[in-house]
Amino acid sequence: MSLFSGRRARAAALLAAAVLVASGCAKSEDTAASPAPGGSEAQQQVVKTPSGPAGAGCTIAQHGATKFDLKTGVVGFSQSEKEANPFRIAETQSIKDEAAKLGIANLKVTNAQSQFSKQISDVQQLIAQGAQLLVIAPLNSDGWEPVLQQAAAKKVPIITIDRKINAKHCTDYLTFIGSDFVEQGRRAADQMIKALDGKGKVAILLGAPGNNVTTERTQGFKEQIAAKAPDIEITFEQTGEFAREKGQQVTEQLIQSNPDIDGIYAENDEMALGAVTALKGAGKKAGDVKIVSIDGTRGAVQGIVDGWIYGVIESNPRFGALAFETAQKFLDGESIPEKVIIADREYDESNAEGSLSQAY
């Protein structure tokens, strides 16, 4: 059930107007991109739970922002990572596609190229350029004080997507839109338990440090394994930085130090695909080591079809329409919850082949 009602198209249309494009040091990009296969049109996000403490909603009056018309205002979108990762490609494409679809003219987009200091500078530039609303995909959860202070001084509302920032709701940011990452970890654990019949040795390819996604996906996985499968032992943990090459390197080390490993939990698909490359290089056969991952990229879903990956929990990156809809509701005076949690599907051998077109 969506948090938002039939105003969705109008709301999306209005907010898409705002996000102008600045890459690097605010260099403009063409926002009229064509929808990519498996992109924002493939499977739009569905809200699972608008959540927050009782009475924790934020209105424009409480925040202090000035109402403006999204079609003529300026909205900044800050992307965190290099767009070599399919999740980030689809995420940015979703913002651009929604803007193009709705005829939104002012869209400023920056990309921090996986450098946190650059992301801070990017967002500060967007504020200096007159952004009236910010949509941010944070690289890290901490360290945002310089941006938050500047945004608060100008009463610029901030929507974070995919990752949270550690800050005060309504005062520092408007809302977080994304997945329940603890639940993703639990669901990945359930798939691993099924794959290993409740016993064996498992390695974790951790995501990048310094953000809530890694922390919460790890927490959920470990809690569920401990509660449901005490005969599964986690014998190895090392960060793969959410990167395919690093995931391959760490798995190569893993094979050397733990040749009897039964399963690998990769906290995103890029690391899982790197692990597949390492296993192939070590002479392993498909299915020898059970891999469970999170994201839902086309490459990983194809890995299920090919037998190299056991299962994948989706993390839907198509934030465009929901981010724009949320902003319009805020500008219309409606109360916005602290979190908007989206529903994620999962893939396994029963549905992977038929779902390839919906992966990204």
VMD Tcl script that draws the C-alpha trace (Angstrom):
set ca {
  {0.00 0.00 0.00}
  {1.49 3.33 -0.97}
  {1.97 6.04 1.59}
  {0.83 8.34 -1.09}
  {-2.49 8.53 -2.87}
  {-3.72 9.49 -6.26}
  {-1.80 12.73 -6.25}
  {1.26 10.68 -7.11}
  {1.50 11.69 -10.76}
  {0.96 15.37 -10.07}
  {3.32 15.27 -7.10}
  {5.98 13.49 -9.03}
  {5.56 15.88 -11.88}
  {6.00 18.87 -9.74}
  {9.06 17.69 -7.88}
  {10.86 16.34 -10.76}
  {10.99 19.96 -11.87}
  {13.55 20.77 -9.35}
  {16.65 18.63 -9.38}
  {19.51 20.63 -11.77}
  {22.62 18.77 -12.73}
  {26.05 19.38 -11.36}
  {28.70 16.76 -11.64}
  {32.13 17.03 -10.10}
  {32.12 20.66 -9.03}
  {28.54 21.28 -10.14}
  {29.03 20.64 -13.83}
  {25.70 20.26 -15.62}
  {24.53 17.01 -17.18}
  {21.75 16.33 -19.69}
  {18.69 15.35 -17.68}
  {16.56 14.21 -20.61}
  {17.88 10.66 -20.60}
  {15.89 7.80 -22.10}
  {14.69 5.10 -19.71}
  {17.19 2.26 -19.46}
  {16.20 -1.42 -19.57}
  {15.39 -2.49 -16.04}
  {15.50 1.17 -15.02}
  {12.95 3.31 -13.25}
  {10.04 2.07 -15.32}
  {10.78 -1.61 -14.63}
  {9.51 -1.93 -11.06}
  {8.63 1.19 -9.15}
  {9.08 1.23 -5.40}
  {6.13 0.35 -3.20}
  {5.92 1.74 0.31}
  {5.82 -0.92 3.00}
  {5.82 1.20 6.15}
  {5.84 4.93 6.78}
  {7.36 4.93 10.25}
  {8.67 6.95 13.14}
  {7.85 7.67 16.77}
  {4.29 8.76 17.52}
  {3.87 12.41 16.64}
  {7.17 12.46 14.80}
  {5.87 13.69 11.45}
  {7.38 16.84 9.95}
  {5.36 19.56 8.23}
  {6.62 22.55 6.29}
  {5.46 24.80 9.13}
  {7.46 22.81 11.70}
  {10.53 22.72 9.48}
  {10.42 26.39 8.52}
  {10.98 25.90 4.79}
  {9.37 28.27 2.32}
  {6.83 26.79 -0.06}
  {7.83 26.94 -3.71}
  {6.72 25.56 -7.05}
  {8.82 22.54 -7.91}
  {8.46 23.25 -11.62}
  {10.32 26.53 -11.29}
  {12.38 25.94 -8.16}
  {15.82 24.37 -7.83}
  {16.33 20.90 -6.37}
  {19.73 19.29 -5.95}
  {20.40 15.56 -6.19}
  {23.72 14.36 -4.73}
  {24.88 10.90 -5.81}
  {27.56 9.33 -3.66}
  {29.37 6.72 -5.71}
  {30.91 6.14 -9.10}
  {28.29 4.92 -11.48}
  {30.06 1.65 -12.20}
  {27.72 -0.08 -9.75}
  {24.34 -1.03 -11.30}
  {22.52 0.14 -8.16}
  {23.90 3.67 -8.50}
  {23.31 3.70 -12.27}
  {19.66 2.75 -11.76}
  {19.24 5.17 -8.85}
  {20.49 8.21 -10.78}
  {18.63 7.08 -13.90}
  {15.42 6.92 -11.88}
  {15.80 10.58 -10.85}
  {16.59 11.66 -14.40}
  {13.88 9.53 -16.01}
  {11.21 10.88 -13.69}
  {12.30 14.44 -14.44}
  {12.22 13.81 -18.19}
  {8.88 12.03 -17.96}
  {7.31 14.90 -16.04}
  {8.89 17.68 -18.07}
  {10.91 19.05 -15.17}
  {13.42 21.62 -16.29}
  {15.60 22.38 -13.26}
  {17.50 19.33 -12.12}
  {20.98 19.70 -10.60}
  {22.82 16.38 -10.20}
  {26.26 15.87 -8.70}
  {28.37 12.74 -8.28}
  {30.93 12.46 -5.47}
  {32.84 9.63 -7.18}
  {32.97 7.70 -3.87}
  {34.81 10.57 -2.10}
  {33.02 11.79 1.01}
  {34.84 15.13 1.11}
  {33.69 15.73 -2.45}
  {30.11 14.90 -1.59}
  {30.14 17.45 1.22}
  {31.56 20.04 -1.18}
  {29.04 19.08 -3.88}
  {26.08 19.61 -1.57}
  {27.49 22.86 -0.22}
  {27.74 24.08 -3.81}
  {24.15 23.07 -4.48}
  {23.05 25.11 -1.48}
  {25.14 28.06 -2.67}
  {23.51 27.76 -6.10}
  {20.08 28.23 -4.55}
  {18.80 24.68 -4.11}
  {15.44 24.85 -2.36}
  {15.31 21.13 -1.67}
  {18.03 18.47 -1.53}
  {17.78 14.77 -2.32}
  {20.92 13.03 -1.09}
  {22.20 9.46 -1.46}
  {24.79 9.65 1.36}
  {28.14 7.91 1.09}
  {28.57 7.88 4.90}
  {26.09 8.23 7.73}
  {28.25 10.54 9.87}
  {30.18 13.74 9.16}
  {27.35 15.78 7.65}
  {27.45 18.67 10.14}
  {28.80 21.32 7.70}
  {26.01 20.59 5.23}
  {23.32 20.32 7.89}
  {24.29 23.67 9.38}
  {24.19 25.43 6.01}
  {20.92 23.79 5.00}
  {19.32 24.64 8.35}
  {20.41 28.27 8.08}
  {18.60 28.54 4.73}
  {15.71 26.24 5.75}
  {16.45 23.80 2.91}
  {14.73 20.46 3.51}
  {16.77 17.29 2.93}
  {15.45 13.92 1.79}
  {17.96 11.07 2.12}
  {17.58 7.96 -0.01}
  {19.08 4.48 0.35}
  {21.33 5.38 3.31}
  {20.55 7.30 6.47}
  {22.43 10.16 8.03}
  {22.82 10.32 11.78}
  {21.01 13.56 12.50}
  {17.79 14.95 13.96}
  {14.54 14.41 12.11}
  {12.76 17.58 10.92}
  {15.51 19.82 12.30}
  {18.34 18.40 10.15}
  {16.56 16.30 7.54}
  {13.00 15.74 6.39}
  {12.85 11.98 5.90}
  {14.74 8.84 4.92}
  {13.38 6.74 2.03}
  {14.82 3.26 1.69}
  {14.80 -0.38 2.69}
  {14.73 -2.04 6.09}
  {18.35 -3.17 6.05}
  {18.12 -5.27 9.22}
  {15.22 -7.14 7.66}
  {17.23 -7.61 4.46}
  {19.97 -9.25 6.53}
  {17.44 -11.53 8.22}
  {15.96 -12.58 4.90}
  {19.43 -13.27 3.51}
  {20.10 -15.43 6.58}
  {16.88 -17.35 5.95}
  {18.06 -18.10 2.42}
  {21.47 -19.19 3.69}
  {19.90 -21.46 6.31}
  {17.82 -23.09 3.59}
  {20.81 -23.40 1.24}
  {22.97 -25.10 3.89}
  {20.18 -27.08 5.56}
  {20.97 -25.27 8.80}
  {24.62 -26.22 9.24}
  {28.04 -25.26 7.85}
  {30.68 -22.56 7.75}
  {29.84 -19.15 6.35}
  {31.90 -16.09 5.38}
  {30.59 -12.53 5.26}
  {31.76 -10.05 2.62}
  {31.00 -6.87 4.52}
  {29.96 -3.66 2.79}
  {31.85 -0.40 3.12}
  {32.41 0.83 6.69}
  {30.91 4.05 7.98}
  {27.30 3.70 6.85}
  {24.14 2.21 8.31}
  {23.57 -0.22 5.42}
  {26.63 -2.33 6.26}
  {25.95 -2.21 9.99}
  {22.30 -3.18 9.70}
  {22.67 -5.87 7.04}
  {25.34 -7.49 9.21}
  {23.23 -7.18 12.34}
  {20.16 -8.75 10.76}
  {22.10 -11.65 9.26}
  {23.97 -12.51 12.46}
  {20.90 -12.21 14.67}
  {18.87 -14.51 12.45}
  {21.63 -17.12 12.13}
  {22.09 -17.16 15.90}
  {18.37 -17.48 16.52}
  {17.45 -19.98 13.80}
  {20.61 -21.93 12.91}
  {23.12 -22.30 15.76}
  {24.92 -24.99 13.75}
  {25.96 -22.42 11.15}
  {29.29 -20.89 12.11}
  {30.46 -17.52 10.79}
  {34.18 -18.12 10.37}
  {35.31 -15.16 8.24}
  {34.39 -11.48 7.91}
  {36.14 -8.86 5.80}
  {35.03 -5.78 3.94}
  {34.72 -5.94 0.20}
  {33.83 -2.22 0.08}
  {30.65 -2.97 -1.93}
  {32.96 -3.39 -4.97}
  {33.26 -6.31 -7.40}
  {37.06 -6.24 -7.65}
  {37.47 -6.06 -3.88}
  {34.93 -8.83 -3.41}
  {36.97 -11.02 -5.75}
  {40.22 -10.25 -3.93}
  {38.74 -10.97 -0.50}
  {37.19 -14.22 -1.72}
  {40.54 -15.33 -3.16}
  {42.04 -14.79 0.31}
  {39.08 -16.59 1.86}
  {39.57 -19.68 -0.31}
  {43.21 -19.85 0.76}
  {42.55 -19.42 4.48}
  {39.21 -21.25 4.69}
  {39.14 -23.87 1.93}
  {36.23 -25.68 3.60}
  {33.85 -22.70 3.48}
  {30.26 -23.70 2.68}
  {28.56 -20.37 2.13}
  {29.23 -16.70 1.40}
  {26.94 -13.88 2.42}
  {27.77 -10.87 0.25}
  {26.21 -7.61 1.42}
  {25.71 -6.49 -2.16}
  {25.59 -8.09 -5.59}
  {28.80 -6.57 -6.87}
  {30.81 -8.37 -4.18}
  {28.85 -11.55 -4.86}
  {29.78 -11.42 -8.53}
  {33.40 -10.84 -7.57}
  {33.16 -13.91 -5.35}
  {31.83 -15.94 -8.28}
  {34.87 -14.93 -10.35}
  {37.20 -15.99 -7.52}
  {35.44 -19.34 -7.10}
  {35.67 -20.04 -10.82}
  {39.37 -19.16 -10.73}
  {39.88 -21.62 -7.88}
  {38.32 -24.45 -9.88}
  {35.06 -24.56 -7.94}
  {31.86 -25.62 -9.64}
  {28.54 -23.80 -9.57}
  {26.82 -24.56 -6.29}
  {29.92 -25.82 -4.45}
  {29.77 -22.69 -2.27}
  {26.32 -21.23 -1.64}
  {26.20 -17.47 -2.22}
  {23.42 -15.24 -0.92}
  {23.44 -11.53 -1.74}
  {21.46 -8.31 -1.57}
  {20.54 -5.86 -4.34}
  {18.74 -7.48 -7.27}
  {21.02 -6.53 -10.16}
  {20.55 -8.30 -13.44}
  {24.01 -9.85 -13.22}
  {23.25 -11.43 -9.84}
  {19.81 -12.68 -10.90}
  {21.48 -14.21 -13.96}
  {23.94 -15.79 -11.50}
  {21.00 -17.60 -9.90}
  {19.88 -18.86 -13.32}
  {23.44 -20.07 -13.98}
  {23.65 -21.83 -10.60}
  {26.44 -19.75 -9.07}
  {24.28 -17.71 -6.71}
  {21.67 -19.30 -4.46}
  {19.47 -16.30 -3.76}
  {19.23 -12.51 -3.79}
  {17.25 -10.10 -1.61}
  {16.24 -7.03 -3.59}
  {17.15 -3.47 -2.64}
  {15.16 -1.34 -5.06}
  {17.09 1.74 -6.31}
  {14.26 3.40 -8.24}
  {13.71 6.36 -5.91}
  {12.69 9.04 -8.42}
  {8.91 9.00 -8.24}
  {8.69 8.40 -4.50}
  {11.23 11.10 -3.65}
  {9.39 13.63 -5.80}
  {6.02 12.60 -4.41}
  {7.27 12.94 -0.84}
  {8.61 16.44 -1.48}
  {5.34 17.61 -3.02}
  {3.32 16.33 -0.09}
  {5.67 18.23 2.24}
  {5.24 21.43 0.23}
  {1.47 20.92 0.31}
  {1.61 21.04 4.11}
  {1.21 17.34 4.83}
  {3.13 15.62 7.61}
  {6.08 13.48 6.49}
  {7.22 10.52 8.63}
  {10.79 10.07 9.80}
  {11.21 6.99 7.61}
  {9.48 5.71 4.49}
  {10.37 2.02 4.25}
  {9.93 0.34 0.88}
  {9.02 -3.29 0.17}
  {11.71 -5.47 -1.43}
  {11.18 -8.73 -3.28}
  {13.60 -11.65 -3.41}
  {14.93 -13.94 -6.09}
  {15.78 -17.65 -6.07}
  {15.78 -20.51 -8.54}
  {11.97 -20.53 -8.61}
  {11.59 -17.05 -10.12}
  {14.99 -15.80 -11.30}
  {14.72 -16.60 -15.00}
  {11.26 -15.09 -15.31}
  {12.32 -11.99 -13.38}
  {15.42 -10.98 -15.33}
  {13.61 -8.18 -17.13}
  {12.61 -6.63 -13.80}
  {16.14 -6.67 -12.38}
  {18.39 -3.66 -12.94}
}
mol new
graphics top color blue
foreach p $ca { graphics top sphere $p radius 0.5 }
foreach p [lrange $ca 0 end-1] q [lrange $ca 1 end] { graphics top cylinder $p $q radius 0.2 }
display resetview
